[in-house]
Amino acid sequence: MRELPKLFGDKSESLATRFLEQEGFVILERNYFARKLGEIDIIAQREDTLHFIEVKSSKSGSFDPVYNVTPAKLRKVINSAYYYMKTKRLDMTFSIDALIVRGNEVEFLENVTL
């Protein structure tokens, strides 16, 4: 039976969350939705930096999910990150990151907007 895309995405985000926790991140939010702006897959903190993390994955070995981290998607994440910080009244260093899941392998790309 074929796995539904939402279930596959949830499984990838759970794998990403476990990876981040092992790397010393504290998970603050998952699937944070900023109305009219977009969704942030994972919001985490490590030391004094807030990380807004976009998770991309693919079951297909012939397509690398890193190519789904597009400028349009990053703009949505950035706008949602600013909205999150404003509503939570946070003034701190932050990073826009991508976490790529290829099967059971995870690649963390920090500061993808530089």
C-alpha positions as CSV (number, residue, x, y, z in Angstrom):
1,M,0.0,0.0,0.0
2,R,1.2,3.5,-0.9
3,E,2.0,5.8,2.0
4,L,0.0,9.0,2.1
5,P,2.0,12.2,1.6
6,K,0.9,13.7,4.9
7,L,1.9,10.5,6.8
8,F,5.3,10.5,5.0
9,G,5.8,14.2,5.9
10,D,4.9,13.6,9.5
11,K,7.3,10.7,9.7
12,S,10.1,12.9,8.1
13,E,9.4,15.7,10.6
14,S,9.6,13.3,13.5
15,L,12.9,12.0,12.3
16,A,14.1,15.7,11.9
17,T,12.9,16.5,15.4
18,R,14.8,13.5,16.9
19,F,18.0,14.6,15.0
20,L,17.7,18.1,16.2
21,E,17.2,17.1,19.8
22,Q,20.3,14.8,19.6
23,E,22.2,17.9,18.3
24,G,21.3,19.9,21.4
25,F,18.3,21.8,20.1
26,V,15.2,22.4,22.2
27,I,12.0,22.1,20.1
28,L,9.7,25.0,20.8
29,E,7.0,24.5,18.1
30,R,6.1,22.1,15.3
31,N,4.0,23.1,12.3
32,Y,3.6,26.7,13.5
33,F,1.1,28.4,11.2
34,A,1.2,32.2,10.7
35,R,-2.1,33.1,9.1
36,K,-1.8,34.4,5.5
37,L,2.0,34.0,5.7
38,G,2.7,30.3,5.8
39,E,3.9,27.5,8.0
40,I,7.2,26.8,9.7
41,D,7.9,23.1,10.2
42,I,10.0,23.3,13.3
43,I,11.0,26.2,15.6
44,A,13.9,25.3,17.9
45,Q,16.4,27.0,20.0
46,R,20.1,26.1,20.6
47,E,22.1,28.3,23.0
48,D,21.0,31.9,22.3
49,T,19.8,31.4,18.7
50,L,16.3,30.7,17.5
51,H,16.1,28.4,14.5
52,F,13.2,28.4,12.0
53,I,13.6,25.1,10.2
54,E,12.0,24.0,6.9
55,V,12.0,20.2,6.5
56,K,12.1,18.7,3.0
57,S,12.1,15.0,2.2
58,S,11.6,12.7,-0.7
59,K,10.9,9.0,-1.0
60,S,12.2,9.0,-4.6
61,G,15.9,8.3,-4.9
62,S,15.9,10.1,-8.3
63,F,15.0,13.5,-6.9
64,D,16.9,15.4,-4.2
65,P,14.5,17.2,-1.9
66,V,17.0,20.1,-1.4
67,Y,15.7,21.5,-4.6
68,N,12.3,22.1,-2.9
69,V,13.9,24.8,-0.8
70,T,13.0,27.5,-3.2
71,P,13.3,31.3,-2.8
72,A,9.5,31.6,-2.7
73,K,9.4,29.1,0.2
74,L,12.2,30.8,2.0
75,R,10.3,34.2,1.8
76,K,7.3,32.6,3.4
77,V,9.4,31.1,6.2
78,I,11.2,34.5,6.8
79,N,7.9,36.4,6.9
80,S,6.4,33.8,9.3
81,A,9.6,33.9,11.4
82,Y,9.3,37.7,11.8
83,Y,5.6,37.3,12.6
84,Y,6.4,34.7,15.3
85,M,9.0,36.9,16.9
86,K,6.7,39.9,16.9
87,T,3.8,38.0,18.5
88,K,6.1,36.4,21.1
89,R,7.8,39.7,21.7
90,L,11.2,38.2,21.0
91,D,14.4,40.1,20.2
92,M,17.1,37.6,19.6
93,T,19.4,36.2,17.0
94,F,17.7,33.8,14.6
95,S,18.6,31.6,11.7
96,I,16.5,30.2,8.8
97,D,17.6,26.6,8.2
98,A,16.7,23.6,6.1
99,L,16.7,20.0,7.2
100,I,16.8,17.6,4.3
101,V,15.7,14.0,4.8
102,R,16.8,11.4,2.3
103,G,15.5,8.1,3.4
104,N,16.9,7.7,7.0
105,E,19.7,10.2,6.4
106,V,19.4,13.8,7.6
107,E,21.4,16.8,6.4
108,F,21.1,20.1,8.4
109,L,21.7,23.3,6.4
110,E,22.1,26.2,8.7
111,N,21.6,29.9,7.6
112,V,20.2,29.1,4.1
113,T,19.4,32.7,3.4
114,L,22.9,34.1,3.5
